[in-house]
Amino acid sequence: MNTKKKVLVACGTGIATSTVVVERVERLIKENGINAEVEQIKISEAKGKQEGADLIVSTTMLPTTYNIPTIIATGYISGINAEQLDEKILSELR
């Protein structure tokens, strides 16, 4: 049995752009059979919430460094290189 992964999706306020990315990441992990939960947060919460998480996907520049992998997901907002983002996220979670 594979362990459940945790993905933090962060934007500046935890509301607008991260909602788009949360929906995309949830669909991505479901379509690829990955056991993961997605939590929508403010970027300011990421440092405190990284413990127990496997990946941070952010729609904004990261204000600091983290102990887990991070992916900047502005491509999901702009539509540019979204497929490459999918692959990066999947490779981190596999």
Secondary structure as UniProt FT lines:
FT   STRAND          5..11
FT   HELIX           16..31
FT   TURN            32..33
FT   STRAND          36..42
FT   HELIX           43..45
FT   HELIX           46..49
FT   TURN            51..52
FT   STRAND          55..58
FT   STRAND          70..72
FT   HELIX           74..78
FT   TURN            80..81
FT   HELIX           82..93
//
